[in-house]
Amino acid sequence: MNEKKKPFKAYKTTPAGPPKSSRIKPIYEKSCGIILFREEKGERYYLLLHYPGGHWDFGKGHVELSEDEETTARREMKEETGISKITMTKGFRLKMDYFYRRERRLYHKDVIYFLGKTSETRVKLSHEHQGYAWLPYEEALGQLTFENAQILLKKAEKFE
């Protein structure tokens, strides 16, 4: 029994789970977003959005034709929160990817995140969200639903 084993393919697990077979071809999506913060008395407060599905996450959205990543991230932040005065942190660009299922179809999504600072405090939510919170780092870390978002926040907090 000298049978060759097929190489193991690793997939990031998500609430939808990894693909059950390597023959399943996921539909690819790309989104961009901003890990947005404001400073108050030397402490960062991060903006988290409450999605209708119940989870808490950063703002993000699909890339439209002819948009670059940063343009997409800025447009989505303005559409979702009304915040437009954002100073992007140079050198911060992180990619997160995951699989999920919608309507019995498998999707593979890449999300590019930037780190941005604002002085705006007023949030005007779009129909895409049911709430928001400006939270200090430790509270934001505990409020984020998904581990991959928590990892991004840890990296953002340490980035200078």
URLIN-V159559 format. One record per pair of residues at least 12 apart in sequence whose ideal C-beta (glycine too) atoms are under 8 Angstrom apart, sorted by sequence separation. I is the first residue (numbers start at 1). J is the second residue. If there is no record, write none. Layout:
((I J) (I J))
This chain:
((47 59) (74 86) (97 109) (141 153) (9 22) (60 73) (97 110) (98 111) (121 134) (140 153) (141 154) (61 75) (96 110) (97 111) (61 76) (95 110) (96 111) (60 76) (95 111) (137 153) (59 76) (95 112) (96 113) (59 77) (61 79) (70 88) (94 112) (95 113) (61 80) (93 112) (94 113) (93 113) (137 157) (59 80) (93 114) (36 58) (59 81) (92 114) (35 58) (36 59) (92 115) (34 58) (69 93) (33 58) (34 59) (89 114) (33 59) (34 60) (88 114) (89 115) (33 60) (88 115) (89 116) (32 60) (33 61) (88 116) (89 117) (31 60) (32 61) (87 116) (31 61) (86 116) (87 117) (31 62) (32 63) (49 80) (86 117) (87 118) (30 62) (31 63) (49 81) (86 118) (29 62) (30 63) (85 118) (47 81) (85 119) (83 118) (85 120) (47 83) (84 120) (32 69) (83 120) (32 70) (34 73) (73 112) (77 116) (113 152) (32 72) (33 73) (34 74) (73 113) (82 122) (83 123) (31 72) (32 73) (36 77) (73 114) (82 123) (115 156) (34 76) (81 123) (82 124) (33 76) (34 77) (69 112) (73 116) (81 124) (82 125) (32 76) (33 77) (70 114) (81 125) (115 159) (31 76) (36 81) (69 114) (80 125) (81 126) (80 126) (36 83) (79 126) (80 128) (80 129) (36 86) (98 148) (60 111) (81 132) (34 86) (96 148) (60 113) (96 149) (34 88) (58 113) (96 152) (94 152) (94 155) (92 156) (92 159) (91 159) (89 159) (26 99) (47 123) (49 125) (52 128) (51 128) (52 129) (56 133) (27 105) (29 107) (31 109) (33 111) (35 113) (37 115) (39 117) (51 129) (52 130) (27 106) (28 107) (29 108) (30 109) (31 110) (32 111) (33 112) (34 113) (35 114) (37 116) (38 117) (50 129) (51 130) (19 99) (26 106) (27 107) (28 108) (29 109) (30 110) (31 111) (32 112) (33 113) (34 114) (35 115) (36 116) (37 117) (38 118) (49 129) (50 130) (18 99) (26 107) (27 108) (28 109) (29 110) (30 111) (31 112) (32 113) (33 114) (34 115) (35 116) (36 117) (37 118) (38 119) (50 131) (17 99) (24 106) (26 108) (28 110) (30 112) (32 114) (34 116) (36 118) (38 120) (49 131) (50 132) (16 99) (38 121) (49 132) (50 133) (14 98) (16 100) (17 101) (48 132) (12 97) (14 99) (15 100) (16 101) (47 132) (48 133) (12 98) (14 100) (47 133) (12 99) (19 106) (47 134) (48 135) (56 143) (57 144) (11 99) (46 134) (56 144) (57 145) (45 134) (46 135) (56 145) (57 146) (16 106) (45 135) (46 136) (55 145) (45 136) (46 137) (54 145) (55 146) (58 149) (44 136) (48 140) (57 149) (43 136) (44 137) (43 137) (46 140) (58 152) (45 140) (48 143) (38 134) (48 144) (46 153) (46 156) (44 157) (35 152) (35 153) (37 156) (35 156) (15 146) (14 146) (12 148))
